[in-house]
């Protein structure tokens, strides 16, 4: 007789996988490691996530939800497009200073699997596309052009791959770009 899964098992597995994937990379983590860290059986893991690609997609979906919540909170009190752009870049800058920061989960996945078209790659590209669209929209509301949006996006991109010590410079630069 099959055992009934404990409520929250899927979340436990996903949390364990998310920590491993972010720390070591999706390619480097085996399903056996996820089973060990989650403290579940292999059958239970595969019942919830039939493949590593599905688990990676769930991880990136979780990361997207967390990033979107952080962005919404950052934009909550900003009232003008300039303030919103500064708040957005400030939130990204702060995230790069957190202990254990290892880069952007979406960019990391696409670096590990260049040219991938699987579900995790679609989640990653979708998040990056939508994030860029937010920058484009705020720049348009500010009255800026595509060049300004490109500059701000490059700053955001650089924050994710650069040194956390550069965060202050990035924020100052965006502030100079959006405030007359």
Buried (B, 14 or more C-beta within 10 A) or exposed (E): EEEEBEEEBBEBBBBBBBBBBBEEBBEEBEBEBBBEBBEBEEEBBBBBBEEBBBBBBBBBBBBBEEBBEBBEEBBEEBEEBBBBBBBBBBBBBBBBEEEEEEEBBBBBBBEBBEEBEBBBBEBBBBBBEEBBEBBBEBBBEBEBEEEBBBBBBEBBBBBBEBEBEBBEBBBEBBBEBBEE
